[in-house]
Amino acid sequence: PAYTASPGNLQALEDILFSQCEITQGCGVLCLKMSSPTSDRAVTISACFCDAMLREIGVTSFLDHPVHLTNTEALVVQLKPKEALLLQKPDQEALKQNLENRGVMVSHLLAKSMSPEGGEQTLKRLLGDEATVPLGDDVMSCVTGVAGYLELMSRSDD
């Protein structure tokens, strides 16, 4: 049979790769969206991290410096994603470079793959009653980006 996988999405290969061992470290996917700089030269970074093997998902949004991206770098160091999803836009180049410098493979998504519509329903289906915190459109865009990329909503075993 044919399998589709990437460094952050090994779901299709779980049985082959890990049949003889216990999974202790995941291989998550981090979806990031960077807003345009504000007047005080700060950008808002919105993120959704999902490790489908360990069945973990998390969301956040924070301010960062548009060039140095030190807060984003700290997030990447803590989460250790194997793959990052970004919009394919010229203003995302600093973000892409920062991720690649940390050894994270970057994949690009089309804008329609990161639409905020449906993000709330996706979280409610994945998390149940735990998904009650109101989140902004950029965070919801990251949720739909990860869910679509990992095909979380089409999996019947979750």
CORFEN-V549943 format. One record per helix or strand of 2 or more residues. SS is the DSSP state (H for helix, E for strand). FROM is the first residue (numbers start at 0). TO is the last residue. If there is no record, write none. Layout:
ss->[SS;SS]
from->[FROM;FROM]
to->[TO;TO]
//
This chain:
ss->[H;E;E;E;H;E;H;E;H;H;H;H]
from->[10;28;41;55;69;82;89;104;110;118;136;151]
to->[17;33;50;64;78;86;100;108;113;129;149;153]
//
